[in-house]
Amino acid sequence: MDVLKELYNVVVDRISKKPQGSYTAYLASMGKAYVARKVGEESLEVIIASLTESKDRLVSEAVDLLYHLIVLLVVNNVSIDEVYEEILRRRK
């Protein structure tokens, strides 16, 4: 899970610093609704890959989904720790 925390921190940094050419900064600038639609698109691509494409393609699409989901969490001020806490709570 450390890699997800690292990715979360990179997303936060890119959104706050807005480096030129940053896809992350661009996504955030488009607003929550746009990012949410991207999560929906990526979810559909995961579904399609799981049903009709290779394992490698599924892994690639899963990474895209996780990335876009993390961007959505950041633009909604939800920390990765809150997500981890909910996972732990559900394990009980």
N, C-alpha and C positions, 0 to 999 in steps of 0.2 A: 504494500500500500504506500510505501515511501515514494514510489515513482508518481503516483497520483497526486500526492502532496506537492511534489516538486513541480509537476505540470500545473497544478492549481496556482502555485506561487509565480510561475512564469506568466500565466495568464493575467494575474493581478498586476504584475509588473508592466506587461505590455499595454494593458488598458490604462494604467495610470500614467505611463511615460509617453504613450502614443508614438513609438518610433516610426519613421517614414517607411512605408512598404509593409507594415505589420498587418497580416491578415486578421489577427486577433483584435487589434485596435479598430480595424475596419468593421469587423462584426459587431463589436460593442457600440460603435458609433451609429450603427443602423437601428439600434433599439431592441428592447426585449422581444417584441413580437417577431422581428426578423430572426433573431437568434432562436426563438422557440420553433419557428418554421424550419430552420436548418436542422434542429434536433429531430423534428418529425421526418424530414427528408432522409436524414442519416438512419433513423430507425427503420424506415422502409427499405433502405439499401441493405441493412443487416438482415432483415427478413428475407429479402430476395436472395441474398448471398447464401443464407443458410439452407434455402430450398433448392437452389439451382446452380450454385457456383462452387468453386473449390474451397477447401479449408483455408488456404492462404488468403483468398479473397474475403472470406468471412472474417478472418482475423484483421485484415486491413480495414474493413468497414466497421468492425467493433471499435477499433482505435479511433476512427473518425467520429463515431458516436460518442465515445467517452470524452474526447476533446470538446466537441460542441456542447455536450452536457455540462462540462466544467465551465465553459464560457457562460452558459445560461445561469449556472449557480452564482458565478461572480457578479453578473449584472443584476442579479436579484439579492445581492448581499447575503448569500448563504455560504457559510464557510465549509470547507472540506471536513473540518472537525465535527461540525453538526451532522454531516452525513455519516461519518464514522460512528458517532455516538448513537445515531438511530440504528445503524447496523448492529452494533453491540447490544442495544436494548432489545432488538428483535431476536437475538440469539438466545436470550434467556428463556 
